[in-house]
Every structure is written in C-alpha cells, then in structure tokens.
Amino acid sequence: MAAPIEDYALLSDLRTGPLVSRDGSVDWLCFPRFDSPSVFSSLLGTAKHGRWLLAPNEPTAVVVERRYIESTFVLQTTWGTTTGQVLVTDFMPVGTEGSSLVRRVTGQSGTVEMRQELIIRPGYAGVVPWVSRVQDVAGTGVAVLLAMAGPDAFALRGPTLPLAYAHGHEGTFDVSEGETLDFQFTWFPSYRPAPQAIDVDLALEEAVDFWTRWGSHCRDEGTYGGAVKRSLLVLRALTHHETGGIVAAPTTSLPEDFGGPRNWDYRFCWLRDAALTLEVMLTHGYETEALQWRNWLLRALAGDPEDLQIMYGVGGERDLPERELLHLPGYEDSKPVRIGNEAVSQFQADVVGEVMVALERLRLAGGKEDHFSWALQRALLGFVGKHFDDKDFGLWEMRGEPQYFTHSRVMMWAAFDCGIRAVRQHGLPGDTDLWERLRDRLRAEIMAKGFDPKLNSFTQTYGGGQTDASLLVLPQVGFIAYNDQHMLGTVARLEEELLTDGGLLLRYRTESGLDGLEPGEHPFLACSFWLAEQYVRTGRRADAQSLMDKLVGFTNELGLLSEEYDAKEMRMAGNYPQAFSHLALVRAADAMHGVDRLSLAVQTGDQGDPRSAGQG
C-alpha cells in the first residue's frame, strides 16, 4: 500500500515531478513530462504497479532526518540502523538534454546493507517491458539494465545492479563509512541509443546551484517567509522549463475523499493557475518567470476565442480526453483512477477574468503589450460579451447542470473592468463604451440576484440559498471592499455554513448535489487561506494568525501541501503537491506581512509608499 500523502517528497527537473516516500520508494514517476504516462505507479496501487525502492535492508531502520538541501529539490534522507548510518541523496539533474533520476548512497558510519527493488511498468502500469543486461555504450565495461516498451526505453546504471525475479529486479549491497555509490535511472526514446552516464558530482553541483540561485531572489520576510519561499519553489518546480506551462499538481487521482470517486487528473495547465502564478511571481520580483507564464498563456489562448478551454497540456495541447484505468486499484482503493480531464470541455465563465486581472498586474509592473497580446485580450472580451447570458460550470468544475455562479459573474465583471482601465490608463485601443455598459449591467445584476438580503450574504448561485468559499475572491478583484457590510455578512454566513469543527473552510456543501457527484470531501486548503486574507484585511489579525498558523502547520517537514486536509485524521488528501494551495498560501502570507508593515509604519510615522503593502 502507498504511504500517507504527506510522507512523499517532490523532486523536479522542470520537466516532471517524481514522488519519493519516507520509506525510500519512488512510487510515482512520469517520463519524460508531467503529463506523460507513468513508469512507476505504486502510488495508485501496489509495488507490482511499479516503483524504485532504495533503503536499508533492516526492518528496524529509522529515518533520522529527511530534508531538502536549503532552497532546492535535492532530497537528503539519513537512515540509522543497528550496524551504521547512511545518507541517501535523491535528485534530478536540471538543464540537461535527457531526463534522469539520480540516487546517491553515502556511508556515514559502520556498514549498512541496502536493499534495492526496481519494478518498471510503463503506460500507467499497463505494460511489462523487455529487460536485458548490456554493457555500457560508453565502453566503461559497467553493466546497464536496459528496459524497452514501445516508444520508451529506460536505463539503470550503478556499481551493483539488482537481479531479476518474478515481478522485477531486486538485490542487496553493502555501503561502509566513506563509500559513495551512485545509481542513475534514465528515460530515452527507444529508437535512439542509450545516453551516456551522467557525471553525478557535476550534476549534483549544478542542480544545487540552479535551485539556490533561483531561491535567493525570494526574501524570507514576515512570519511566514520560509513557507512563502518554499511555495514559490514548488510553483517553479511544477513549471515546464521550455513551454512555461505550470501543472496544477504532478499527480492524478489522489482522492479528495478516501475510498470515494472524487479522483481527478491534475497534470495539466489551468489558465486560472497560470494567471495566479503570474501575479505571485510579479509580486515577488520574478519578472522573467512572469513573462514566461504570460507567453504560455498567450500561446495557449491563440486562435478563435470560441475554442477557449479552461486547461491545456504542458505544451498547449487541447485534446485531453478523460478515461478510467480499471487495472489500477487506486490510492487506498479510491476508484476510479482517471487520466485526462473531462472538465476540459466545460464553459467556465470566470477564466477570462482571471487572465485579464493577471495581465493587468503585468502592465502595472511595466510589462509592455504587443500587437498580439492586446489584440488577443480584446478578442477575449468579445468572447465574454458574446456569452454574456450563458450559464457555466463554475470555478469548482461542477459536473451537474450549469448555473449562474456568482463568482463567475463577478470575474466577468472584472474582465471588463480591466479592459476599461487598459484603454483609459494605458492608451490601448478598445470599445470602452460597450465594456462599461456590460460591466455596469453585471454589477447591478450581481447585487440584485447574487446577494440575498434575508441571509445578508452573497450566494453560490443566483437565487440559491447556499454560500461558496469562492465568494471570498470578490474583494480580491475589486468588486467590493473587504470591509463592506455585504462582504462582512457573507463572511459571517460562510463561517456558519462552511466552517468545520477543525476550523477549516469547505468549498461548498457537497450534500446539495449541485456538483453531480456523491457527497463528501475534505476542506480545500486554498479556501481557508482566502479566509485568513479576508480576516487580516478587516482587522481580525488574531483570527488570521491563528488560522495561518494552523494551515502552515499542515505542511510536511519539507514544506509541501496537498489540495485538501482531513483534520479529523490529521492527514493530507487530494493531489499533491498542489499549486493552488501554495498560491493561496503566498497570497495570504503577503497580505499579513503587508498589513503588519503598514501598521508598523503608522506607529513609527514612516508610511512610505502604501502601494508596497503586501509585496513581501
């Protein structure tokens, strides 16, 4: 059985993101891209579905320490046994032509017997490869374990290779104090020769240098500075180095409700995530990365606006059909395991607003529009106008009937609002008269149909009687002030209706049946971060800090967060690590740090530029 979700560490080469368990098993790996078929799938099944275990061959061995080298995704696990101590360093080389996973074993004291098990199962564990032992093409005389299956080939190099058995390969070896043994697992196209061995010393040095240089631009300021820095690193790790696409998570089908059907494939690039990442990177001074995300957005959106999708493949691919993998039992028997995502065909009216808000932030930061970028944004506003009266499936990708979701209508308002400012403040061409009429119609409509005076709250849908955590976004995009009475009433209603006994906020009540699925899920972490931001911006500093302390405390020792959290069982749920959770963490921490800085400035009489509040 797979380990608890929080026991996994993420590695990254900016192409893919394997997960390594605390037990030393690589249980999930897609080669060569995040959205490629997995070669190790035991995360969603058992060991026979593919994994690479490397750990002491002693049942009583313990993990003394597990950490990333500071500001990197180079994982170091120190094992203690009755015969000695050993350090395993796991990493992926960054910036190389191929894609490899390297595991270095270093003896620290005594002599430790290590066990290695390699079960290669390409195609989401649907294929058993042909495996052979050959001589290294580099002529070193070292043996290589070579596996082939259709278009994919894999090579394992090391000083001692595991031997074949019924399901895969396994073996043991000793490592003594002062000894270092390196193992390399490399993917390459089966129609090409196996690549040469990696210089592990150089690759490790370069990987550490890349991540530490990137992380050095992030300031560790504020109470949650460390969590912000790790979150930014996670966002970078989930971004493809060539295309600029950021995946929502490197996994599929980790359950939102253990044993239930809410299991989705998140290895794709949502426009919403790309837009929010652009904003966060700008806030923290990563202008180059922000432009990379903008360029991905523009390429993905290029074409007829009627063909707009809410998500794309890492390279901008549009065809992401959803299907179920019946041969995989699922994480803790959570079925079905899905690949692809049916929501790709949904109309979600909020998406253009997310994009327009992000691109406005880029303009305000000095980013220049060109003949393509602004023309595309105008076309997107035309698309919003054309679909002005259409219902949608909402931010949460409901699989029930389309509705008028209040959050979606507000994001349409925000799209027109950004377009109007682009013309009036930046001199760009556009039909502001039309956009202003549509924007004002939306505002009047939202206040009339999306706010219930009897409940004193905005509602999830027009005429509906329930709330939704997405309503916390309304002040974030300027539709209403954080401390407006309509918003304060909504927060009170959210606390009454959606706040769990564990103090976390649900997205909405799944019992309503609005999403077309069986009820049941755990609190979505991003929603609670939004609530913390709302608290701090309305003077509830103590409530904000209490909630933030709780949320940041849910990160594992490596600083990673999943999509949801089961407070009763004290465990993570949903796909992992989740970009949306880390994005919301950064935003809430920035809000708290900005308010604290402004308060301190007022106390000292040095208020400086108030626009800088929240930029830490």
Buried (B, 14 or more C-beta within 10 A) or exposed (E): EBBBBBBBBBBBBBBBBBBBBBBBBBBBBBBBBBBBBBBBBBBBBBBBBBBBBBBBBBEEBEBBEBBBBEBBBBBBBBBBBEBBBBBBBBBBBBEBEBBBBBBBBBBBBBBBBBBBBBBBBBBBBBBBBEBEEEEBBEEEEEBBBBBBBEEBBBBBBBBBBBEBEEBBBBBEBBBBBEBBBBBBBBBBEBEEEBBBBBEBEEBBEBBBEBBBEBBEEBBEBBBBBBBBBBBBBBBBBBBBEEBBBBBBBBBBBBBBBBEBBBBBBBBBBBBBBBBBBBBBBBBBBBBEBBBBBBEBBBBBBEEEBEEBBBBBBBBBBEEBEBEBBEEBBBBBEBBBBBBBBBBBEBBBBBBBBBBBBBBBBBBEBEBEBEEEBBEBBBBBBBBBBEBBEEBBBBBBBBEEEBBBBBBBBBBBBBBBBBBBBBBEEEEBEBBBEBBBEBBEEBBEBBEEBBBBEEBBBBBBBBEBEBBBBBBBBBBBBEBBBBEBEBBBBBBBBBEEBBBEEBBBBBBBBBEBEBBEBEEBBBBBBBBBBBBBBBBBBBEBBEBBBBBBEBBBEBBBEBBBBBBBBBBEEEBBBBBBBBBBBBBBBBBBBBBBBBBBBBEEBEEEEEEEEEEEBBBB
